[in-house]
């Protein structure tokens, strides 16, 4: 369960890192299944309902950018993982008793060829009329400053929703300079994935 301090930090900053929530055998299974699914992209020629492929992907050299929401329907392990009681309990502390899964994906950050993720606000990808939403991430590997952690701007969840369009088309990114965002205040989301 979260401490009062962790809840305060989340409400103020808009993010929270919980160490070792998924670890041990469960993390080992998560890694092994993910590796297997990525390896099964061998032979896949184009994006489909499961795979979002890197531009450099080929059927002989699989390079997966993201596993899409179909992963939660096709694989019982992933279906159960998003319902993990420890995760649900934390979300209930932060959001209230009624928690449900809205979407899901597994983003890869592959060394050497992984596509960058530009500055953005998650809200732009799933706009709602309420703001009691949270994106939950699980680190499959240790994440430190050397391997490009996700960066968060503390408190930006309380500010305006910025334009994520370019030339009238949704591009899923913002220009921090045009939005007046001071990226020097960004905090790296680092943590260890223990097996």
Order of alpha helices (4+ residues) and beta strands (2+ residues): alpha-alpha-beta-beta-alpha-alpha-alpha-beta-beta-beta-beta-alpha-beta
